[in-house]
Amino acid sequence: MIVELLESHEDHEDLEDKVSALPVLALTEARRLLRHPLTLLGFALFALSVVTEVGDYWGPRPAFSLITNGMVLWLGVLVFFAAELVASASRRAGGDELLGVLPTSRTRRTAASCLAALGPFLVACLVQAMLCAGYAVWEVPLERPPTIFELASGPLCVLGAGVLGVASARWLPWRGSSMLVMVALILYNNIGDEATGRHLLGFYAELPIWGQWPYRAAKGFHPGNTDWHAVYLLALCLGAGALAMLRDSPRRWFWLGAGALTLVLAVVAGWAQLP
């Protein structure tokens, strides 16, 4: 009886050590992801797009598009490739077998990689807040103020890109597979017409209606519920995380269930966002 209690106590301490090690590992992975050249390039290109918009043709429509979906193109795409490269670094270096003998299991490394996507997401939120402050200081003309859900769309796509990059690295360990995933995402993004509101099922979704050059005049907005669009994007982020964990975790049924729940949420939110 005493031996069983001691073993139970040791198992409990081992579990605590594993749980406490996860945040440290996640912070390490987040620093690697944030310092990756592609991530830095993504933030630089987004900053350049802001400067370009200010200098050339900032008006109600381009300004609204920039603050709601500008991060998707400039930052989200590059964060996806950066996350995939960081998550697959040990495999490409032939070090997976060496890492397998360490106390940190592959499951925890995958979980840490998924949590590391919060790094670019939080920085994107900070950049979004700074851009909103810049809009107020520079008195940028907008057809209407964006909602908090519309402002969240860009950072949420950055988060989803990071987590999906991890899932791609785990499930598709072949050279060039990440490029095929990106092509599939681009094709899916063009799933619907803006006039019908089905474009919200994609990721790079234009909200204002664009007309002829110089694109500055306010022309209204495409139909669709942008609040539910943010929920839809969050569900896709969570689903990508469940997909990544399903590859390495021994608790397959748990992550299958979590993935099914996020899929239901994505379907409900996707349906609710349509006009």
N, C-alpha and C positions, 0 to 999 in steps of 0.2 A: 504494500500500500504506500509506504514511504517512498519507495523507488518510483512508483507511478506519479506521485505528487511532484517529485523532483524533476522527472522527465517532462511533466506538464508545465512546470515552472520554466524549465529551459526552453521548451517550445514557445511559451509565451514571450520570453525575453528575445528569442530569435525572431519572432514575428514583429516585435516592437522595433528591433534593429532594422529589419527589412523596410518597415513603414517609414521609419525616420530617415533611412538612406534614400528613399525615393525623391523627396524634395531637393536634396543636395544634388542628386544625379540629374534631376530635371533642370535645376538652375545651371548646371554645367552644360547641358545640351542646349539650353536657351541662349547661353553666351556664345556657344559655337554657331548657332543658327543666326543670331543677330550680327555676328562678326563675319559671316560668310560674304564673300565678294558679291554674290548675286543679290543678297538681301540689301547690302549697302548700295548697290547699283539701283535697286528698285526704289529706295527712299530718295536717292539722288535724282532719278528720272521724274519722280512725282514732284519733288521740289522744283525741278526745271520746268515742268508743265505749269506749275503755279506761277512762276515768274513769267513764262511765255504768255499765259492768259492775261496777266496783269498788264504786260507791256503792249499786247497787240489788240485783242478784241474782247476784253472782259465786258460782259453784258448779262442781262437776266438769265438767258438760257445757258450759255457756256459756263457761267459762274455756278448755276444750280447743278449742272451735270458734274462739274469738277468736284464739288463738295459731297455729292451723293454716290457717285460711282467711279470717280477718277482713280481711286486706289486699286480698283479691280484690274485694270489694264496694266498700269505701271508697276504696281507693287505685288499684287496677288500672283501674277504669272511667275515672276522671278522668285518669290518666296516658295512656291510649289517646287520648283527645280532645286532651290537651295535645301529645302527640307528633305527632298528625296536623296540628294547627294550626301547630306550629313547622316541620314539614317542608314544609308548603304555604304558608308565609308569603310567600316570594318570588313564587310564582305568583299568589297572591291580590293582591299589591301590584303585579303587572305588571312584575316585575323579572327574570324568567327570561332575557330576551334580553340584558339588561345583564350578568348573571352569566355568560352564555355566553362572553363575550370574556375573562374572567379566566383566569389560569393554572390555577386549580382547576376541574376538570371536574365535570360533573353526577354522574358515577360516584363520584368521591371525596366529593362532597357527600352522596350517598345513603349511602355507607359510613360517613361521619362521623355522619350522623343515626342510623344503626343502632347504632353504637358508643356514641352519647350515651345510649341506653337503659340502659347500664350505670350511669349516674349514679343514677337513682331506684332501681335494683336494689340497688346497694351501700348507699345510705342505708336502704333497706328492710331489708337484712340487719343493719345497725347497730341500727335500731329493734327488730328481732326479738330481737337479743341483749340489748338493754336491757330488753325486756319479759320475757325469760326470767329475767334477774337480778331483776326486780321480783317475779316469781312466787316466786322462792326467798326473797327478803327478806320478802315479805308472807305466806309460807307458804300460797299458794293451793292449795286442795284439787283434785287431779286424779285421775281414775280410774286413770290410768297416765301415766308420763312420755312425751311425744311423742318419736318418733325424729327423727334429723337430717333424714331425707327428708321427714317430715311438716312439720317446721319450715321446710323449704326451699320448700314448695308456694306459700306466699304471695308471697315475693320472686320466685320464678320466674314467677308470673302477672303480677307488675308488670313484669318484664323482657319477657315476651311481649307485654304490652299496649303497651309503648313501641315495640317493633320492628314490631308489626302496625300501629300508627298510622302509621309511616313507609311501610309497604307500601300502606296504604289511600290515603295522600296521593299516592303515585306512580302507582298503577294506576287510582284512581277520582277524578279531578280535577273532581268536580262538587259543587255545593252540596248539602249534606244527605246525601251518600253515606256519610260516617262514621257517621251515625245509623242508616242501613240496615245497615251492617256490625255495629254494636252490637246491633241487634235480631236479626240472624242469629246472633250469638254467644249471646245469651240463649236463643233457641230451641234452639240446639245444646246448651246447657248442661243443658236439660231432656230430654236424649235418653233417659235410662234411669231405672228405678226404683231407689231406694236399697236396697231389699230384695234386689235381684238383683246389686248391685255395679256395674251399668252406669252409675251416676251418676258414677263415676270418669272416664268418658270426657269429662265436662264440665270446667269450671274451678273453679266454686264448689261444691266437693264436701264435704258434711257427713260427718264421720267418726263421731262418736258418735251413738248412737240417742237421739232426743228423744221424750219422752212428754208427759204433761200438765203444766200449770202446777203449781209454779213452776219446772220444768225443771232443778232442781238435782241430783236424784238420779241416780246412775250407773246406766245401763241397758245398758251394753255398747257394741259398735261394729258398724257395718255391715261386711259381708264385702268382701274385696278386698285386694290387695297394694298398700300405700301406697308402698313403695319403688319399685316399677315405675311408680307414678303420677307420682312426681317425674321419672323418666327420660322418661316420656311428655310431661310439660310442657316439659322441656328440648328434646326433639325438636321440639315445636311452635314453640318460640322460634327454634331454628335454621332451621326451615322458613320462618318468617315473614321472617327475614333474607335467606334465599336468594330468596324471592319478591320482596322489595324490590330486591335487587341485579339480579335478572333483568330488571327494567324498564329500567334505565339502562346496564348494563354491556355493552360490545361482546363480552364473552366469554360469550355466551348458553349455549353447550353446557356450559361449566364450571358455571354456576349451575343449569342444568337437572339436571345430574348430582348436584350437591350437594343440590338440592331432592328428587330422587328418593331419595337415601340417607336423608335425614331423614324422608321419608315412610315408608320401610321401617322405620326405627327407631321411628317413632310407632305404626305398625301392630303391630309386635312387642311393644313396651312396653304398648300399649293392650290387646292380647290377654292378655299376662302378668299385668296388674293385675286382671283379672276373676277372681272366685272359681271 
